[in-house]
Amino acid sequence: MSKTNFNYDEISDTLYVSFVPEAKATGIELNNNILLRIDKDKRQAIGITFFDYSLLAQKASFGPRSFPLTGLAELSEELKELVLGIIQSSPVTNILSLSTYTPTYSESIPITSLLKTPVTVAA
């Protein structure tokens, strides 16, 4: 896999992360702010796009912000399993942390947060 490329568009506040430049990919909306681009056949991450990046990268006084992966609910079980496997693998794990929010004993919601902020955004 090639070197990870970061491209930040300050005007739209969008961070484009490319793991495999110029590769064909399918976009999977993890939530309103995170688009994962994958190669389904190779079962690998091609890149991630972060919309409203400065909000996602902003730290709270007690640690990083977490965001529910609401888009997973829209996927078939097979695609959801594939996406979760990709999210839990390198190179995605170098940028995102996956965990679970459990509001009740019978419900669990996958959530994510940025592990590191590859681009510094002025406040």
Wavefront OBJ file of the C-alpha trace (Angstrom):
o trace
v 0.000 0.000 0.000
v 1.292 3.450 -0.863
v 1.898 6.369 1.475
v -1.224 8.027 2.893
v -1.983 11.394 1.264
v -3.881 14.169 3.040
v -5.543 17.021 1.167
v -7.454 19.654 3.144
v -9.838 22.097 1.437
v -10.133 25.035 3.812
v -13.079 26.624 1.974
v -15.329 23.563 2.271
v -13.661 22.353 5.514
v -13.188 18.934 3.939
v -10.264 16.577 4.505
v -9.573 14.008 1.814
v -7.442 11.053 2.931
v -6.192 8.718 0.236
v -4.597 5.367 0.997
v -4.562 4.122 -2.618
v -4.499 7.146 -4.965
v -6.574 6.961 -8.149
v -8.061 3.550 -7.295
v -11.672 2.775 -8.152
v -13.826 2.801 -5.017
v -17.335 2.537 -3.622
v -18.370 5.250 -1.167
v -19.954 4.155 2.102
v -21.516 6.924 4.200
v -20.596 6.114 7.798
v -22.480 9.200 8.966
v -23.221 12.696 7.647
v -19.572 13.707 8.101
v -17.535 10.626 7.203
v -17.431 8.876 3.831
v -15.355 5.696 3.639
v -14.162 4.716 0.158
v -13.525 1.003 -0.265
v -12.631 -1.592 -2.856
v -15.207 -4.314 -2.173
v -13.374 -6.969 -4.193
v -10.029 -6.425 -2.447
v -11.791 -5.760 0.884
v -9.626 -2.714 1.572
v -9.920 0.985 2.329
v -9.114 3.303 -0.571
v -9.666 6.529 1.372
v -11.817 8.536 3.757
v -13.450 11.925 3.307
v -14.232 14.043 6.372
v -16.832 16.790 5.887
v -16.853 19.611 8.492
v -13.416 18.366 9.467
v -12.740 21.139 11.986
v -15.783 19.966 13.992
v -14.676 16.327 13.901
v -11.106 17.176 14.918
v -12.121 19.539 17.727
v -11.229 18.205 21.166
v -13.545 18.543 24.131
v -12.082 19.356 27.535
v -12.278 15.665 28.495
v -10.990 14.085 25.274
v -11.800 13.477 21.611
v -15.343 13.778 20.302
v -17.118 10.603 19.238
v -19.635 10.247 16.438
v -22.194 7.478 15.869
v -21.831 5.508 12.657
v -25.497 5.910 11.732
v -24.896 4.960 8.107
v -24.143 1.362 9.044
v -27.833 0.793 9.820
v -28.616 1.321 6.126
v -26.260 -1.428 4.931
v -26.958 -5.103 4.306
v -25.526 -7.405 6.980
v -22.866 -8.625 4.551
v -21.740 -5.113 3.599
v -21.909 -3.957 7.223
v -19.609 -6.831 8.243
v -17.175 -5.939 5.426
v -17.142 -2.241 6.377
v -16.630 -2.952 10.089
v -13.720 -5.243 9.209
v -12.136 -2.513 7.081
v -12.649 0.126 9.788
v -10.895 -2.146 12.286
v -7.882 -2.671 10.006
v -4.859 -0.637 9.002
v -4.600 1.971 7.546
v -8.011 3.154 8.839
v -7.026 2.362 12.436
v -4.187 4.884 12.104
v -6.811 7.627 11.843
v -10.073 6.384 13.376
v -10.854 4.637 16.629
v -13.929 2.391 16.695
v -15.844 1.764 19.903
v -19.380 1.127 21.069
v -21.980 3.188 22.874
v -24.469 1.037 24.790
v -27.523 3.087 25.806
v -29.395 -0.057 26.994
v -28.474 -3.665 27.735
v -29.889 -4.807 24.408
v -28.710 -1.954 22.172
v -25.220 -1.077 21.012
v -24.274 1.666 18.576
v -20.875 1.736 16.836
v -19.129 5.089 17.296
v -15.861 6.533 16.068
v -13.444 9.322 16.873
v -10.305 10.663 15.267
v -7.155 9.219 16.822
v -4.994 12.016 15.572
v -5.615 15.141 13.603
v -3.459 14.935 10.476
v -4.294 18.527 9.552
v -4.307 21.460 11.962
v -7.256 23.796 11.450
v -7.309 27.333 12.835
v -10.097 27.848 15.371
l 1 2 3 4 5 6 7 8 9 10 11 12 13 14 15 16 17 18 19 20 21 22 23 24 25 26 27 28 29 30 31 32 33 34 35 36 37 38 39 40 41 42 43 44 45 46 47 48 49 50 51 52 53 54 55 56 57 58 59 60 61 62 63 64 65 66 67 68 69 70 71 72 73 74 75 76 77 78 79 80 81 82 83 84 85 86 87 88 89 90 91 92 93 94 95 96 97 98 99 100 101 102 103 104 105 106 107 108 109 110 111 112 113 114 115 116 117 118 119 120 121 122 123
